[in-house]
């Protein structure tokens, strides 16, 4: 397994940006261990939450081990606090196009990644859960499946916000700096419900979705609301509620369940790594 840090100049963000990537490697297996298939990697684009960065998933979960076991490449960008959307008035703040097009194109040139939709996934937590839903639906020709954990489905809160809120991420000025004119937010391409309706109206497939939220999470009502919307539209999806709050123990568990939900092969755990000291 290779853990790689990359800095490159993004056209969408008009600056040098980082991402962290996990690329599985051939391990020293015991005699008779089957070799991995020599073909482009299935790939997961994994989005962090607010106030996070591209290292969060590596430090907060066991994604390195699980990616190696499943022969899955994982790309973890840094999304600032921008909710992974394009600001309509800022040419240097196209976070959605960066995730949905530029990052995918660049990483496919850099690493041996599959270009097939059915091999390309996007997932995230909190702000990143919203970003995975929004960009997984907007760029559904690229992403075949979506994982959304504790998603910050906060459009109604953004529209109703004022600048009297005590925390910056609840203030109207912050939401305007991310989404632009809030009076146009609902029903725009930043609205996951609108994106689902648009694909259904056009007869286009809706990507498979795995959506989860903890029963002690403050975002549970919003996630239940999106669940009920999808059911009303007749969309096929998986929804999970389990005990847990807005914290890493929940996200670590849900990431593993999401990987089990994906159509991935799990290779044997007999490969030797830095924890193996001898041959049995």
C-alpha positions as CSV (number, residue, x, y, z in Angstrom):
1,X,0.0,0.0,0.0
2,X,1.3,3.4,-1.0
3,X,0.2,6.6,0.9
4,X,0.9,9.5,-1.4
5,X,0.6,13.3,-0.8
6,X,0.2,15.4,-4.0
7,X,0.2,19.1,-4.6
8,X,-0.9,20.4,-8.0
9,X,-2.2,23.6,-9.6
10,X,-6.0,23.5,-10.0
11,X,-7.6,25.5,-12.7
12,X,-10.9,25.4,-11.0
13,X,-9.5,26.8,-7.7
14,X,-6.7,29.0,-9.2
15,X,-4.1,27.9,-6.8
16,X,-2.0,24.9,-5.7
17,X,-4.1,22.4,-3.8
18,X,-3.3,19.1,-2.0
19,X,-4.8,15.7,-1.9
20,X,-3.8,12.4,-0.3
21,X,-4.1,9.1,-2.2
22,X,-4.0,5.5,-1.2
23,X,-2.8,3.2,-4.0
24,X,-2.8,-0.6,-3.2
25,X,0.4,-2.5,-3.9
26,X,1.3,-6.1,-4.4
27,X,2.0,-7.6,-1.0
28,X,4.4,-10.4,0.0
29,X,1.9,-13.3,0.2
30,X,2.4,-16.7,1.5
31,X,3.1,-19.5,-1.0
32,X,-0.1,-20.2,-3.0
33,X,-1.7,-16.8,-2.3
34,X,-3.5,-15.7,-5.5
35,X,-2.2,-12.7,-7.2
36,X,-4.3,-9.6,-7.7
37,X,-5.9,-8.9,-11.1
38,X,-3.7,-6.7,-13.2
39,X,-6.3,-4.1,-14.2
40,X,-7.1,-0.4,-13.4
41,X,-8.2,0.3,-9.9
42,X,-11.7,0.9,-8.8
43,X,-11.6,4.3,-7.1
44,X,-13.3,6.0,-4.2
45,X,-13.2,9.9,-3.9
46,X,-13.6,10.5,-0.2
47,X,-14.6,14.0,1.1
48,X,-13.9,15.3,4.6
49,X,-16.1,17.5,6.8
50,X,-16.0,21.2,7.7
51,X,-12.7,22.4,9.3
52,X,-11.0,19.3,8.0
53,X,-8.5,18.5,5.4
54,X,-7.2,15.7,3.1
55,X,-5.6,13.8,6.0
56,X,-8.7,13.4,8.1
57,X,-9.8,10.0,6.8
58,X,-6.4,8.5,7.2
59,X,-6.1,9.6,10.9
60,X,-9.7,9.1,11.8
61,X,-10.5,5.7,10.2
62,X,-8.9,2.4,9.1
63,X,-9.3,3.3,5.4
64,X,-5.7,2.3,4.6
65,X,-6.1,-1.3,5.6
66,X,-9.6,-1.6,4.1
67,X,-8.4,-0.1,0.8
68,X,-5.5,-2.5,0.6
69,X,-7.7,-5.5,1.4
70,X,-10.2,-4.5,-1.3
71,X,-7.7,-3.4,-4.0
72,X,-9.4,0.0,-3.9
73,X,-7.7,3.3,-4.8
74,X,-8.8,6.2,-2.5
75,X,-8.4,9.8,-3.3
76,X,-9.0,12.3,-0.5
77,X,-9.0,16.0,-1.5
78,X,-8.9,19.0,0.7
79,X,-12.2,20.9,0.3
80,X,-11.6,23.9,2.6
81,X,-14.9,25.0,4.1
82,X,-16.6,25.3,0.7
83,X,-19.2,22.5,0.8
84,X,-17.8,21.2,-2.5
85,X,-19.9,23.5,-4.7
86,X,-19.2,26.3,-7.2
87,X,-19.7,29.9,-6.0
88,X,-21.6,31.6,-8.9
89,X,-19.6,34.9,-8.5
90,X,-16.1,33.4,-7.9
91,X,-13.9,32.0,-10.7
92,X,-11.5,30.7,-8.1
93,X,-14.1,28.9,-6.1
94,X,-15.3,26.1,-8.3
95,X,-15.2,23.4,-5.7
96,X,-17.9,21.3,-7.3
97,X,-16.3,21.2,-10.8
98,X,-12.9,20.5,-9.1
99,X,-14.3,17.4,-7.4
100,X,-16.6,16.2,-10.2
101,X,-14.3,16.8,-13.2
102,X,-10.8,18.2,-12.7
103,X,-9.7,16.0,-9.8
104,X,-11.0,12.9,-11.5
105,X,-9.3,13.7,-14.8
106,X,-6.0,14.6,-13.1
107,X,-5.9,11.5,-10.9
108,X,-6.7,9.2,-13.8
109,X,-3.7,10.6,-15.7
110,X,-1.5,10.2,-12.6
111,X,-2.5,6.7,-11.4
112,X,-3.8,3.5,-13.1
113,X,-7.5,4.2,-12.3
114,X,-10.5,2.8,-14.1
115,X,-12.3,5.3,-16.2
116,X,-15.6,3.3,-16.0
117,X,-18.5,4.8,-14.1
118,X,-19.3,1.5,-12.4
119,X,-15.8,1.5,-10.9
120,X,-15.8,5.1,-9.6
121,X,-17.4,6.1,-6.3
122,X,-17.8,9.2,-4.1
123,X,-18.5,9.4,-0.4
124,X,-18.1,11.8,2.5
125,X,-19.0,12.8,6.0
126,X,-21.0,15.8,7.2
127,X,-20.1,18.6,4.8
128,X,-18.5,15.9,2.7
129,X,-21.6,13.8,2.8
130,X,-23.5,16.7,1.3
131,X,-20.7,17.2,-1.2
132,X,-20.8,13.5,-2.2
133,X,-24.6,13.6,-2.7
134,X,-24.5,16.9,-4.6
135,X,-21.5,16.0,-6.9
136,X,-22.4,12.3,-7.1
137,X,-25.8,13.3,-8.5
138,X,-24.6,16.3,-10.6
139,X,-21.7,14.2,-12.2
140,X,-23.6,11.0,-12.2
141,X,-22.1,10.0,-15.5
142,X,-18.8,9.8,-13.7
143,X,-19.8,8.3,-10.3
144,X,-21.7,5.1,-10.1
145,X,-22.3,5.0,-6.4
146,X,-22.5,7.4,-3.5
147,X,-21.9,7.1,0.2
148,X,-23.2,9.9,2.5
149,X,-22.6,9.7,6.3
150,X,-24.1,12.3,8.7
151,X,-24.7,14.5,5.7
152,X,-24.9,18.3,6.3
153,X,-28.2,18.8,4.4
154,X,-28.5,22.3,5.6
155,X,-30.1,24.2,2.7
156,X,-33.2,25.1,4.6
157,X,-31.0,26.3,7.5
158,X,-28.9,28.4,5.1
159,X,-31.9,30.1,3.6
160,X,-33.3,30.9,7.0
161,X,-29.9,32.0,8.5
162,X,-29.0,35.4,10.0
163,X,-25.7,37.0,11.0
164,X,-26.7,36.8,14.7
165,X,-25.7,33.2,15.0
166,X,-22.8,32.6,17.4
167,X,-20.7,30.3,15.2
168,X,-19.4,31.2,11.7
169,X,-20.8,28.2,10.0
170,X,-24.3,29.2,11.1
171,X,-24.1,32.8,9.9
172,X,-25.7,34.1,6.7
173,X,-22.6,35.8,5.5
174,X,-20.8,32.4,5.6
175,X,-23.5,30.7,3.6
176,X,-23.5,33.5,1.1
177,X,-19.7,33.1,0.7
178,X,-20.3,29.5,-0.1
179,X,-23.6,29.3,-2.1
180,X,-24.1,32.8,-3.4
181,X,-27.6,34.3,-3.5
182,X,-29.5,32.2,-0.9
183,X,-32.9,33.1,-2.4
184,X,-31.8,31.0,-5.4
185,X,-30.4,28.0,-3.5
186,X,-33.4,25.7,-3.2
187,X,-34.1,24.3,-6.6
188,X,-30.6,25.0,-8.0
189,X,-28.0,22.5,-8.9
190,X,-26.7,22.7,-5.3
191,X,-30.0,21.1,-4.2
192,X,-29.8,17.3,-4.1
193,X,-33.5,16.9,-4.3
194,X,-33.6,19.0,-7.5
195,X,-30.8,16.9,-9.0
196,X,-32.7,13.7,-8.3
197,X,-35.9,15.1,-9.8
198,X,-33.9,16.2,-12.9
199,X,-32.4,12.8,-13.5
200,X,-35.8,11.1,-13.0
201,X,-37.5,13.5,-15.4
202,X,-34.9,12.9,-18.0
203,X,-35.1,9.1,-17.6
204,X,-31.4,9.0,-16.5
205,X,-30.3,6.5,-13.9
206,X,-29.8,7.7,-10.3
207,X,-26.6,6.4,-8.8
208,X,-26.9,3.9,-6.0
209,X,-26.8,5.6,-2.6
210,X,-25.8,4.4,0.8
211,X,-27.0,7.0,3.4
212,X,-26.5,6.8,7.1
213,X,-26.8,8.9,10.2
214,X,-26.5,8.3,14.0
215,X,-29.6,8.4,16.1
216,X,-27.8,11.0,18.4
217,X,-26.7,13.2,15.6
218,X,-28.1,16.7,15.3
219,X,-28.4,16.2,11.6
220,X,-30.7,13.3,11.9
221,X,-33.9,15.2,11.1
222,X,-32.5,16.5,7.8
223,X,-31.2,13.0,6.8
224,X,-34.6,11.5,7.6
225,X,-36.2,14.2,5.5
226,X,-34.0,13.3,2.5
227,X,-34.7,9.6,3.1
228,X,-38.4,10.3,2.9
229,X,-38.0,12.4,-0.2
230,X,-36.2,9.6,-2.0
231,X,-38.8,7.1,-0.9
232,X,-41.5,9.4,-2.3
233,X,-39.6,9.5,-5.7
234,X,-39.4,5.7,-5.9
235,X,-35.5,5.8,-5.9
236,X,-33.7,2.7,-4.9
237,X,-31.2,3.4,-2.1
238,X,-29.9,2.1,1.2
239,X,-30.6,4.0,4.5
240,X,-29.0,3.1,7.8
241,X,-29.7,4.5,11.3
242,X,-27.6,3.2,14.2
243,X,-26.7,4.6,17.6
244,X,-24.0,7.3,17.3
245,X,-23.3,10.9,17.2
246,X,-21.4,13.3,14.9
247,X,-18.1,11.6,15.6
248,X,-15.4,9.4,14.2
249,X,-16.4,6.1,15.8
250,X,-19.6,6.3,13.8
251,X,-17.9,7.3,10.6
252,X,-15.3,4.6,10.9
253,X,-18.0,2.0,11.3
254,X,-20.1,3.4,8.5
255,X,-17.2,3.6,6.1
256,X,-16.5,-0.1,6.6
257,X,-20.2,-0.9,6.0
258,X,-20.2,1.2,2.9
259,X,-17.2,-0.6,1.5
260,X,-18.9,-3.9,2.2
261,X,-21.9,-2.5,0.3
262,X,-19.8,-1.6,-2.8
263,X,-19.2,-4.3,-5.4
264,X,-15.7,-4.9,-4.3
265,X,-13.7,-8.1,-4.0
266,X,-12.1,-8.6,-0.5
267,X,-8.8,-10.3,-0.9
268,X,-7.4,-12.7,1.7
269,X,-5.9,-11.3,4.9
270,X,-2.8,-13.5,4.7
271,X,-0.7,-11.0,2.9
272,X,2.4,-10.1,4.8
273,X,3.0,-6.5,5.9
274,X,4.9,-4.6,8.5
275,X,3.1,-6.5,11.3
276,X,4.2,-10.0,10.1
277,X,7.5,-11.3,11.4
278,X,7.7,-14.8,10.0
279,X,6.3,-17.4,7.7
280,X,4.0,-20.0,9.2
